[in-house]
């Protein structure tokens, strides 16, 4: 049976070991979002703006409905975020060529510059962590993250990866 450092059996983790993992994830998430949060705070934006910018950058021309599915938020919530990003000149919304009801989203040059700043900060933190942990830990980490996703989220995540968005 696979064992963790210190000999804990991976198949029979105690509640205390699971609690430690949950806390580690909580603090890692705080660290992962800290750098972008500092950048966004100067612009009066939050994490919802960051997530929208990230996925629009990953799939230029994505529709509002697709973004709703990816983010798992309400239309009202997303519209509030998009209205701000469009008004501030970071996102451009274009009417669909085939379906006039669709709105396709693109980052403007200013939006692309902000996305680069936000992603550069997170990539640096992720790169340092991956280097410190090593390739086996990186592969294991990805497996754990995918295993934690609901099946619908996992399909969405894999579809985005396959498209190269």
N, C-alpha and C positions, 0 to 999 in steps of 0.2 A: 504494500500500500504506500502511496506517496506520502512523504513527510515534509513538514515545514522545518525551518531552522529552529532548533530547540526540541525537535522530535514530536511536535504535535501532529497527530494524524489528521490529514485533510478531510477525510470522510466523516470524522466524528468531532467536529469543532464544538467546544463548549459555548454556552451563552456568553460567557465573559470574553472568549476569543472573538465571537461574532460582534459583540458590543465594541471591542477595540477596532475591528475592521470598519464598522459603521462610523465611529469617531474619526478614524484615519481618513475615510472618504469625505466626511464633513470638512475637516481642516484642509485637506488637499483641494477641495472645491473652493474654499475661501481663498487659498493661495492662487489657484488657477484663475480666479476671477478678479483678484485684487488689482493687478496691473491695468487691465481694461477699465475696471471701475473707476480708477483714478483719472484716466483719460476722459471717460464719459462724464464724470462729475463736473468737469470744467465746462461742459456743453449742456448741462442740465438734461442728460440722457441717462437711461438706465439699462439694465441687462436685456430687457425686451427689445430695445433699439439695437443692441449688439447682436442678438440672435437673428433679428430680421436682416441686418446688414450682412452678417456672415453667410446666411443661406441665399440671399440674393446674389452675393459675390460668387458663391459656389455654382449657381445655376442662373446666369444672366437670361432674362426673359421668362423666368418662372412666373407662373400665374399666382394671383392672390389666393385662389383655392388650394393650389399646391403648397404654398407657404403656410396656410392654415393647417393643412394636414401634417406638415413637418413639425410645426411648432406646437400643435395641440392646444391652441388658444381660441378664444371666441372671436367672431368677426368684429365685434365692437372693440375689443382690446387691440386686435391687429390694425384695424382702421385708424384708431387713435395714434398708434405708433407710426404707421405709414403716412398719415396726414402731416405729422411733424417732420418726418424725414423728407417728404416731397417739398413742403413749404421751405425747409432749410436748404434745399438744393442738393441733397445727398442722394436721393432716389428719384428716378423718372418713371412715371406710370404711363404706359402706352396701351391704347385700345387694340384688341386682337384683330388681326387681318382676316381671319376666317370666322371668328365669333366675336361680334362687336360687344358682347356682354363681358368678355374676358378682359382683365387688365394684366398686362405683362410688366414685370418690374426689372429695372436696370439701375445699377449704380452710376452716378455721374462721376466725372473725374475727381471731384471733391469727395464723393462717397467712397471711391476706390482708395483714395489716399488715407481716409480715416480707417477703412477696413484693414489696410496694410499695417497701420500703426497698432491697431488692436491685435491683429493676428501675429505680428512680429513679437509682441510682448508675450503672448501665450506660447508661440513656437519656441522662444528662447527658454522659457520655464520648462516646457515639455522636453525639449532637447536635452537640457541639463539633467532632468530627472531620468530620462531614458538612458543616458550615458552612465549615470551613477548606478542604475539598477542592472544594466546588461541586457543582452538580446533575449535570453530565456525568460527573464522577468517581464520584458516588454510583451512578448508573445503571450505569456500567462495573464498579464494585465488585460490585454485585449480580449482574451477568452472570457475572463471574469466579467468584463463590462458587457460583452454581447450576451452572456448567460443571464445577466440581470435585466435585460430588456424584455418587455412583453413581445410576443411573436409579431404583432403588427409593427412595433417600433423597429424590431430587428430587420424585418423585410424592408422597411423604409430606409434604414441605415445602409443595408446592403445594396439596395437599388441606387442610392446616391453614390456609394463607392464605385459601383460598376459603371455608372455613367461618367464618372470622373468629375462630377460636379464639385 
